[in-house]
Amino acid sequence: MLALNAPVLRPFCTLLVEAGPMRPLGLGRLGQRRIVTIAGGEVSGPRLNGRILPGGADWLTVNHEGVAILDARYAIETHDGAIVEIIDQGFRHGPEAIMKSLVSGEAVPPEAYYMRSTIRLETGHPDYSFVNSLVFVGTGAKTPTGVQIDIYSVE
């Protein structure tokens, strides 16, 4: 058997995502469905900087166990004009009382709940084409206006 090195996480960027209106869809096959629109936001970090374009959305499902299944798609415009698509899929969950506080808008420390995701970035811009072949993971937290997601490249 080969001895493989464990992956290393390298800070890539931080997203400050501003949420727009939430639209309830009602009970679906897997749980309560909601569409949370993306109103905009900021991107900053060692490898990617720019802004989040309005118009994307998180197609959120909260299952019967209270786990929020995140499925977001939106676009970033880099500081130099490139457009990068982001697909962010993951989970947010925690103790029932903590999650009720979080959903009601109370300030909850990020370490009190779990919010992790796998992220895919894609672009046709040659200066950023390196993102098309990297694996990314994110750790997130709800903020008063949306979410913060710290993205790491897996190397």
N, C-alpha and C positions, 0 to 999 in steps of 0.2 A: 504494500500500500504506500502511496506517495504521501509525504508530509507537506501539506498545503498551508500557506500562510493565511491567517485570518484576515478578512477584509478590514480596511482602515477607513474610517469616516473622516472626510475633510469638509470643513465649512465651505458652502458654496454661495448661499445668499439667504437673506431674510425677507419674507413677504409680510407686509402689513395690508391685509385684505379688508376693504370696506364693504360690508354687506348692504344690500339694498332691501327692498320689500320681500317678505316671505309670503309665499302662496301655498296654502294647504291643499293637498290633493285628496286627503282622506285615507281610508284604510285600503292598502293594496295587498298583494299576495304575501309580501314579507313583513308588513307592518305599516305604521303611519308614514305617509309620504308627504314631503314638503319640497318646494323649489325655493331656494334662497338665491336671489339674484346678486351678482357681483357689480358693485357701483364704481369700483376703482381701487386705488391703493398705490403703495410704494414698494420698490424692490431695491435692496441695498446689500452689498457684500463684496467679498474678495473676487468673485468670478462673474457676477451679473448685477447690473444696476439699471434702473429705469422706473417705469410706472406700469401699474396694472390697468388695462383698458376696461372700461365698462362694457357690459353686455354678456358676460359669462354667467354661469350659475352652478350651484351645488344642488344636485338632485338627491336629497337627503332622505333616508329611510330610518325610522326608529323601530327596531324589531320588538318582539314580545318580551325579550329579556332586558329591554331598555338600552340596548347598544345602538348608537347612531352609526349608520353605515354611510360614509362620506363618498361622494362621487362627483367631483367638481371638474369643470373645464372652463378655461378662460385664457386670455392672451396677455402677454407682457410686451411692451414696447421698450427696447433698451435705450439707454442714454444717447446712442448714436443712430437710432432709427430702425433697428432690426425688430422683426416681430417673432416672438417665441411663443408657441402653444404650450400650455401646461395642463396635464391631466393628473389629478390628485385623488387617489382612492385610499381610504383607510377607515379607521374606527375611532370613536370617542365613547368612553364609558367610565363608570365609577360607581361608588356607593349611591344609593337612591337619593339620600338627603343632599349629597353634594351636587348631583346632577339637577335636582329641582332648583337648588340655589343658582346654579350656573345658567339654566334656562330662564329663570326669572330676572336675570340681569345683575345679580349680586356678584361682587368681586370674589373669586375663588382662586386660591393659589394653583398654578399649573400642576404642581406635584400631587395635588389631591385627586386627580383623575388621569386617565390614559387617553392621549390623542396622538396617534401615530399613523403614518401613511407611506405608501409607495408613490413615487412621482415620476412621470415621464415628461421630458422636455423635447420639443421638436421644432426645427426651423429649416427654412431653405436658404437662409442668409449664410454666405461662405465664412464670414468672420466668427460665426457661432455654431457652425456645423458639428463641432466637437460634442455638443450636448446630445446629438442624435444617437451616440453610441456609449453613453454613460448610464449607470444605474444610480438612482437618487432615492433617498428616504427623507422623511420629514418628521419633525416633532412639533406639535402645535398647542395653542392655547386660545381660548375665547377671550376677546377683548371687548371693551364697551361698544365699539363700533363694528366689530367683525371678528377676525381671527389673525393671529400671528403664526406663521409657519417658518421654522428654521429648516432650511434644506441643506442636506449633506450629500456629497458625491461619495459613492462606495468605490474604493480603489484597492 
